[in-house]
Amino acid sequence: MNRELNKDEIKFLKIVSKNKLKVDAINAQFKANIKLNLFQKNADKLKNVNFDNLDYDYLFNNGLITYQSTGKLFFNVNISPAGKSIVDKEKNSKLKFWLPTAISIVALVASIAAVLVAAFVK
């Protein structure tokens, strides 16, 4: 990949990994207005993704998402193993930040409580 994904692209990959998103077969085969069609067909699932910040072609061309035919009318948009690894890496980076932060906050609260108890015991 040539660049880092923006937060809307990562949100999109997370949504694709959890949901089946549909796109019209005509749009998928001819690669015409796929992004617009995708947002229209799946508006309820993609409401938190900024349409203008999502570079759908970049995700598809770099193999992060794929299409799967469901019949004549629709294709499903699926996440590829490469896209899944990006989602997992993002999840792990959040855990690496929040776990030590939470432990530090608990330790700070416990030490303040210990100081207050020691002050009132005297």
C-alpha positions as CSV (number, residue, x, y, z in Angstrom):
1,M,0.0,0.0,0.0
2,N,1.1,3.5,-0.8
3,R,-0.5,5.3,2.1
4,E,-2.0,5.0,5.5
5,L,-5.8,4.5,5.6
6,N,-7.9,7.3,7.0
7,K,-10.3,6.7,9.9
8,D,-13.4,6.5,7.6
9,E,-11.7,3.8,5.5
10,I,-10.9,1.9,8.7
11,K,-14.5,2.3,9.9
12,F,-15.7,1.1,6.5
13,L,-13.5,-2.0,6.7
14,K,-14.8,-2.7,10.3
15,I,-18.4,-2.4,9.0
16,V,-17.7,-4.7,6.0
17,S,-16.1,-7.3,8.3
18,K,-19.2,-7.4,10.5
19,N,-22.0,-6.9,7.9
20,K,-22.9,-8.1,4.4
21,L,-23.1,-5.0,2.2
22,K,-24.8,-5.2,-1.1
23,V,-24.1,-3.3,-4.3
24,D,-26.0,-3.6,-7.6
25,A,-24.4,-6.2,-10.0
26,I,-24.4,-3.7,-12.9
27,N,-22.4,-1.2,-10.8
28,A,-20.0,-3.9,-9.6
29,Q,-19.3,-5.3,-13.0
30,F,-18.8,-2.0,-14.8
31,K,-17.3,-0.2,-11.8
32,A,-19.7,2.7,-12.3
33,N,-20.8,4.7,-9.3
34,I,-20.1,1.8,-6.9
35,K,-19.4,4.0,-3.9
36,L,-22.7,6.0,-4.4
37,N,-24.7,2.8,-4.9
38,L,-23.1,1.2,-1.9
39,F,-24.0,4.1,0.3
40,Q,-27.5,4.2,-1.0
41,K,-28.2,0.5,-0.6
42,N,-26.6,0.4,2.9
43,A,-27.3,3.8,4.3
44,D,-28.3,2.4,7.8
45,K,-25.0,0.6,8.2
46,L,-22.7,3.3,6.7
47,K,-24.2,6.3,8.5
48,N,-21.1,6.9,10.5
49,V,-18.7,6.8,7.5
50,N,-18.0,10.1,5.7
51,F,-18.8,9.5,2.0
52,D,-16.2,12.1,0.9
53,N,-13.3,10.6,2.9
54,L,-13.8,7.0,1.7
55,D,-11.6,6.1,-1.3
56,Y,-13.4,3.0,-2.3
57,D,-11.3,2.4,-5.4
58,Y,-8.2,2.4,-3.4
59,L,-9.5,-0.2,-1.0
60,F,-10.6,-2.4,-3.9
61,N,-7.5,-1.9,-6.0
62,N,-5.2,-2.8,-3.1
63,G,-7.2,-6.0,-2.3
64,L,-8.6,-4.9,1.0
65,I,-12.2,-5.6,-0.1
66,T,-13.7,-8.0,-2.7
67,Y,-17.0,-8.7,-4.4
68,Q,-18.9,-12.0,-4.3
69,S,-21.8,-12.6,-6.6
70,T,-25.1,-13.5,-4.9
71,G,-27.1,-14.0,-8.0
72,K,-28.2,-11.8,-10.9
73,L,-29.1,-8.6,-9.0
74,F,-26.6,-8.0,-6.2
75,F,-22.9,-8.5,-5.2
76,N,-21.8,-8.7,-1.6
77,V,-18.8,-6.6,-0.6
78,N,-16.5,-8.7,1.6
79,I,-13.3,-7.9,3.5
80,S,-10.2,-9.7,2.3
81,P,-7.6,-11.3,4.6
82,A,-5.4,-8.2,4.0
83,G,-8.3,-5.9,5.1
84,K,-9.0,-8.1,8.1
85,S,-5.4,-7.8,9.2
86,I,-5.6,-4.0,9.1
87,V,-8.8,-4.1,11.2
88,D,-7.1,-6.5,13.7
89,K,-4.0,-4.3,13.8
90,E,-6.2,-1.3,14.6
91,K,-8.0,-3.2,17.3
92,N,-4.7,-4.3,18.9
93,S,-3.2,-0.7,18.8
94,K,-6.3,0.6,20.7
95,L,-5.9,-2.2,23.3
96,K,-2.1,-1.4,23.7
97,F,-3.1,2.2,24.6
98,W,-6.1,1.7,26.7
99,L,-5.0,-1.3,28.9
100,P,-2.0,0.4,30.4
101,T,-3.9,3.7,30.7
102,A,-6.7,1.9,32.7
103,I,-4.2,0.2,34.9
104,S,-2.5,3.5,35.6
105,I,-5.7,5.2,36.5
106,V,-6.7,2.4,38.9
107,A,-3.3,2.5,40.5
108,L,-3.5,6.3,40.9
109,V,-7.0,6.1,42.5
110,A,-5.7,3.3,44.8
111,S,-2.7,5.4,45.9
112,I,-4.9,8.5,46.6
113,A,-7.3,6.3,48.6
114,A,-4.4,4.9,50.6
115,V,-3.0,8.4,51.3
116,L,-6.5,9.6,52.5
117,V,-7.0,6.6,54.7
118,A,-3.5,7.1,56.2
119,A,-4.3,10.7,56.9
120,F,-7.5,10.0,58.7
121,V,-6.1,7.1,60.7
122,K,-3.6,9.3,62.5
